[in-house]
Amino acid sequence: MFRFTCTSVSAMAPALLLLAACGTTTPDPSDPRDGAPDGRTSRVSGHTSASGSAASAATVKAWSHDSAGSATIVGEATLQADGSYTIEVPAESRRLVIEAYAEDGASVAAVLVAEAAAEDGEVHAAPFDAETTLEVGVYAAVLGSGAAPEEVDVVDLRARIDATIAAAVASGGDASASLVAALALGVEAAQRTEADAYGDLGLAFSVEAAMDASIAAMAAYDAALDSGTDAEAAHELLVAALVDADASIGASAQASWEAEAQASIAMRLVVAAALDDAADAESSALAEAVVLAEGGLEAWFAAAAAVDAAEASGDEASADLVIEAAAALTLDTGSAMDAEAMSAAWAAFRAELVGPEESDGSGTALEALLGIDAAGELVTDAAITAALVAAANFDAEVEAAVEAAARNGSSSDVSDAVTSAWAAFAVSLRADVESAYADSDSASAAADLTLVAVGGFRAAE
């Protein structure tokens, strides 16, 4: 069982209290603002929500953290009558916490800004709400566990926490501290696993490089939210942009999905393990919310990988089938209201891609890719059935390994458990598929497509 040392963390508490509770040095708000070392500044603009605790905000402060986690005020501003603000901060500073205060000085909300603009530029912060405040809380909890700010990808953190998770935590009441702690452990494990997975795939990876690739997407997302764009529509655009952004660090669509699939497993299993002792409705609600968020996030990466594999083969018929299945996956996972619906969406995607039985009897994308006729379907069905059995064995293995690693509370142990089990599973599956279809020019594409279909959203039961 994971144990979190920051026992006084509260999910919806202000960021200052979170930072102090987690052992992070918090300066006196009366201290003069620190300027950028070279004096260059830029602006962050945003506004408060019309409802909730943020509606009482009167002033905002920007906080930055050094490598030891110590916080310093780097900007202050007063809210305008319409709830908007513009705050001057050091140019190009990263991982800023913008915190809102009521007239009496009480902290009421907070939001993360991945990176301030270049000199004299401006970026938008997302409107203060329960979700943004929770994201700051999780970030503070990760720092409180001993991580340095530069070890935390706040873009990835924000992508993993959505409104459903925030609602589950907000309803936690006295249990909110343990819920935030569980999320922090999950995010740490997911990010460590993703980094190690990229390494196993032969790609150099660093948190700063990952943020370099995705900051523009997050800035566009925040600007859309600040302008009043529908949150769900903005989030879809964000995730699609994050999928594309991985290409700038040299990752193929297949590699990006494999890394995300492993990170998703780590996040889901670690949160479940952290909440395992608390058999209450609040913990169950959060665990399911994480399943929904992670299943929806991974779906975009899996869809891109499947389409890439089919299009790379040059087979138009299979590509059309995969594109249709991928679109259905992102739509169905995005609208899933519970874990059962999420699993059903992934099962339908799997069936359309590789079977063994497609939903409408038209033939699978794999069969189209390989040019298999009815006479060859039995062979294909047998191969996919064997792959599904191997995947089920992988689930059992990785779940047991993560549970064992969870007793040590180490994200490194969790990462080792997930990535080693995945490597064995993926190598074996690829070899079996490529061997089965060695006479086909599309054997490699078939292996990629089968791995996405069978390996997607594993350890989800």
N, C-alpha and C positions, 0 to 999 in steps of 0.2 A: 504494500500500500504506500502510495506517495504521502509524504508529510511535508507541509509547507511551513517554514519557520516564521513567516510574517503573519502571526495569528490575529492581529488586530485590523487587518485589511477589511474594508467595507466596500461592497460593490458600487454603490452609488455615492460614496463619500467624495468630497472634493479632492482634487489632485494633491493639494498640499498635505492634507491629512494622510493620504495614501503614501506619499513619499516619506513623510515623517515616520509613519507606522512601520514602513519597510526598512528603516534604518538609513534612509537617504538624507543627507544634510540638506536642510531647508533654510535659506537665508532669511533674515528679517525683512519683511516687505518694505520697510522704511529705508533700506539700503539704497544708495544711488544705483541707477541702472548701469550695467556694464555695456560698453560700446564694443563694436567689432575691433579686433586688434589693429586693423589698418584704417578704421574710421568709416568704412563703406557701409551703407545701410540700404535696406529695401523695405517694402511695406507688406503687411498681411491685413486683408480686409475680410469682414464677415458680418454675421448678425446673429441675434439670439432667436430662439424659437418663441412663438407667440403663447405657448402654453408650457406647463411644467415649471420646475424650479428655475430654469434659465430665464424665464420671463421676468424675474425680479432682478436681473443683472443690471448693475450701474456702471461698473468699470471692468477692465480686463488687464491682465498682466501676462507677459510672455516669459516662459522659463526655459532655460537651456541646462543641459547636464554635461559635466566633464566626464573623462574616462573613469573616474572613481564613483560616478553617480551623483556627485554633489550638484545641487540645483542653484542657479543664479538667475535673478530677474534681468532680462535683456530688453524689455519694452513694456510700456504702460500706456493706456488710453482710456478715455471716457466714452461711454456709449452715447450715441445721438438719440434724439427723441424717437426716431423710427426703429431703434434697436440695433442700428448698424455701428460698426467701429472700423477704424484703420489704425494699425499699430506699427510703429517703426521698430525694426529689428536689425541685427547684423546681417549683412548681405550673405546669401548662400549658406546660412546656418541650417543645420539639419536637426530633425527630431525635436522640434519646438513643441512645448505644451502651452496652449493659450487657455488661460483660466479666467472664468467670469466670477465677479463678486457682487453681492447685494450692497445696498447703501450702508448696512451695518458692518460690512467687511467680511461677512460670511461667504465662503466659496459655494457657488451654486451649480457650476457646470464646467466642463473642460473639453478641449478638442486637440488632437494631434495634427501638426503640420509637418509633412515629410521634409520639405526643404523650402527655405525662403528664396525669393527671387534674386537674380543678380542685382548689382548696384542700380538704384533708382527704379527697379522693377516692382511688380506687385503680383502676389498670389492671393487666392481666395481660400479661406478656411471653410470647412463644412459648418452649417448652422449647429449651434450647441443643442444637443438633445441627450436622451438616455444612452443611446448607442455610442456617441462620441465620448461621453463621460466614462462609460465602461471601458472603451478602448484605452483611455488614459490610465484607468485603474489597472488594467491588465499590464500595460507597459510599466507602470510603477511597481507592480508586483514582480515582474520579471527582473527589473533592476534590483529590487529588494532581495531577490534570491542570489544575487552576486554577479549577475551579468553586467558587462559594461555597455553603455549606450550604443557604441559602434558595433556591438555583437547582435543587435536587435534590428531586424528589418521591419520597420513600422508600416511600410506599405503592405507587406505580407500579413502582418498582424491585423491591420484594418480590414483586409480582404477576407479574413477568416471569421470576423465577428460581424454579425448582421443584426437587424432589428429583432428577429425572432429570438436570438440569443440574449439580446439586451432585455427583452420582455421577460424571458425566463429568469434572468438574474434579478430583475426589478421586483418580481413577485416572491423572491426568496426570503424576504424579511430578515430575521435573525440569522438565517443560514447564508446570507449573501457573501459573507467573508470567505466561506469555504468554496462557494461557487466561483468567485473571482480567482481564488488560489488554484482551483482545478483548471480554469481556462489558461492561466499563466503557465502552468506546467505543460498543458497541451500545446500551447504556442511554442514554448521552448523546444519541446520534443519534435514538433513538426518542422521547425526551422533547422534544427540540427540534422534531422533525418534527410530533409531535402538537400542540404549541403553535402552530406555524405553520399547520398544517392547520385548526385551529379559527379562526384569524385569517382564512384564506382563505374560510371558510364564514360570515364575518361575526359571529363570536362573540368577545367579549372573554375572554381567558384569562390566568390567572396561576397559577404553581405553588402559591402559598398558597391560592388559591381552590379549586384542584383538590384539595389536601389537606384543606381544610375540608369538602369534599363527601364525601370517602372515608375520613376518619379513623375514623368510627364503625364502618364496615364492617371496617376492619382491626382495631380494638379487639375487636370481636365475634369475629373470626377467631382472634386471639391467645388470647382467653379460652377459646374452644372447644378449641384445642390444649392449653392449660394444664390443662384439665379432663379431657383424655384422649380427646377426640373423634377419630374416624378422620380422618387428615390429608386424604385424598382428598375425603371428604364435606365437611369444613370448607372446603377450597379451592373446591369447587363453590359453596358458599354465599357465599364471599367474592366470587368473580367475578360471580355473579348480583347481589350487592349493589353492586358497583362499576358495573355496567351501569346500575342504577337511580339511582346517585348522580349520574351525569352530568346528569340532569334538573335538579338543583338549581343548576347553573351555566348553565341556559338552553339546554342542548343537547337536540335531539330525538334519538330513537333512531337516525335515519338519519345525523345529523351525528356522533354519538358513534362509530358504526361507521366512517364515512369517515375520521375522525381516527385511530381505532385501526388501520384497514387500512393507512394510510400509515405509522404508527409501526411496525407489524409488518414492513412491507417494509424500512424503514430498519434495524431491529434485525437481521433475518435477513441482509440483504446486507452490512451493516457487519461483523458477526461473521465471516461467510464471507470477506470481503476481508481482515480482520485476520489470519486463519489461513491465508490462501492460500499463503504461502511454506512452510508446514510441512505437507508431504504425509505426515502420520503418523496412526496410528490414534487417538491422543488428540484431535487437532484435528478429525478427521472425526467422532468420537463427540460432541464438543461441538457442532459445527455442526448435526448431526442433532438433538441434544437441544434446541437453540434453535428449530429448525423445529417440533418437536413442541409445545414450550411456547407459541410464538407462534401456531401454527395453532389450538391449543386455546383460547387466550385470545380471539383474534379471533372464533372461532366463536360465543361467547356474545353478542358485540356484533352480529354479522351476523344471528343468529337473532332478536334483539330487533327489529332494523331491518326484517327481512322480515315478521315478524308485524305490526308497526306499520303497514307499508305496506298489507298485505292488509286488515287490520281497518279502516283509515281509508277504504277504498273502500266499505265496507258490504256487500261481497259475501261471504256466508257460505260458499259452496262453495270459493272460492279461499282464504279464511282457514283453513278446516279443512285444506286441503292444505298450506298453508304451515306451520301449527302442527305438523303431523306431520313435515314435512321438517326443520323447525328442531330439534325434539326429537331426531330421528335424527342431525343434525349434531353437536349438543353431546355426545351419547352416543358416537358413533363417533370423533370427534376426541379425546375424553377417553380412549378405550381404544386409540388408535392406538399401535403399538409401533415404527413406523419411518416414514420420510418417505413411502414409497410408500403405506402405509395412510392417512396423513394426507391425501395428495393424492386418494386414492380417495374418502375421506369427503366432501371438498369437491366432487369431481366429481359424486357422487351427489346432493348438495344442489342443485347447479346444474341437473342434469338434471330433477329433480322440480319445480323452480321454473319454469324457462323452456325446457328442452329443449336442442337441437332434438329429442332423443328421450328421453322419460321412461322410467324403468326398468321400469314394470309395464304400460305401454300404456293407462293410465287417463286420460291427458291431463294437461297441465302446469297448475300454479297460474296461470300467465300466461294461458293459454287460458281457464280458468274465469273469471278476473278480467275479461277482455275479452269474454266470451261468444262466443268463436270456435268454430265448428263444424268438422267435418272439411273442408269446402270451403275454409275459411280457414287451415288448418294450414300449407299450403305457403308462404303469405305470411309467417306467423309464423316458421316454420323458417328461411326465408331471412333474415329480420331478425336472428334470434338467431345464425345462422351468421356474419353480417357483424359482429355485436357481438363474437363470440369471436375473429374475425380481428383486430379492433381491439385487443382485450385482449392478444392475443399480441404485437402490435406494441408495445403499451405495455410489456410485459415486457422486450422487447429494448431499448427505449429507456431505461427506468429502470435496468436492470442496467448498461448501458454508462455512463450518467450517474453512477451511484453509484460505479462502478469508477474513473472519472476523478476524482470528488470525493475518493475515498479516498486518492488520491496526496497530497492536501494535508492529510489528517488532520483535516479541519474538519467538525464536526457541522453547522455552518451551511451549508456547501456541500452536504452530504448532504441536508439538509432542503430546500434550494432545488431540488435535482435531483429529489427524490421528489414534492414538492408541485406543482411546475410541470408535471411530466409527468402527474400525477394530474388536475390541474385541466383540462388539455386533453382528456384521455381522458374524464373524467366529463361535461364540458360537451357534448362531441360525441355521446356515447352518449345522454344525456338528450334532446338535440335530435332525434336520429334516431328514437328511440322515440316521443317525443311527436308528431313529424311523421307517423310511420307510422300512429298511432292517434288522429289529431287529432279524428276524429268521435266518439270515445268519451269519456264523462265520467270514465273511469278512466285516461286517458292519463298523468296525472302519477303516479298510484300504480303504473302499469305501468313507468314510467321508473325509479322508486325500486326496485321489485322486480327489474328487469333489472340495474340497477347492482349491487345486493347480490349477485345470483347470479353475474354475469359478472365483477364486480370483486373478489369475495372471494378472499383468499389468493393474490394475484398474485405473480409473480416467484418462484415456489416450486420451479421445476424445477432 
